[in-house]
């Protein structure tokens, strides 16, 4: 009888060890995170902040682009400015950015029906803020577009920017028109 117990123990311990190892491997395989198949791009969010003379529509971020890659088509959204005063306003558009790594690479184009107000890199929107006129109690619709026109020799640099986010605030600074 004692021999039978010894024989039983001889094969049950290794069997328990093998079954335990299989259970651990099965658990690890089940929780494995699959590798990504896409390139990692940048995320761009734009919000307009008016003074008391203007109301903007939409009030929340009007442009949000996720995973933007070099040379993707321009992402475009509309922004409507409502002049809530009884006078004509000159409105300067300038930007404020939380992360400045994309300033030299992010192309911004702002148009109104029939004309281009600004076209250049984000960093130039601060240096050369464009001015538009919004007539009393009128609306002005702007189209805002962004893209990453990175050249072939800049691709290595883009890998450093990949996965970054640019939260851009377009400040609308209004003053009474002098003309």
Secondary structure, DSSP 8 states (H G I E B T S, - for coil): -HHHHHHHHHHHHHHHHHHHHHHHHHHHHHT------S---EEEEEEEEE-TTEEEESSS-SEEEEEE-TT---EEEEEEEEE-SSS-EEEEEEEEES-GGGTTTEEEEEEETTEEEEEEEHHHHHHT-EEEEE-TT-EEEEEEEEEE---GGGHHHHHHHTT-EEEEEEEEEEEE---
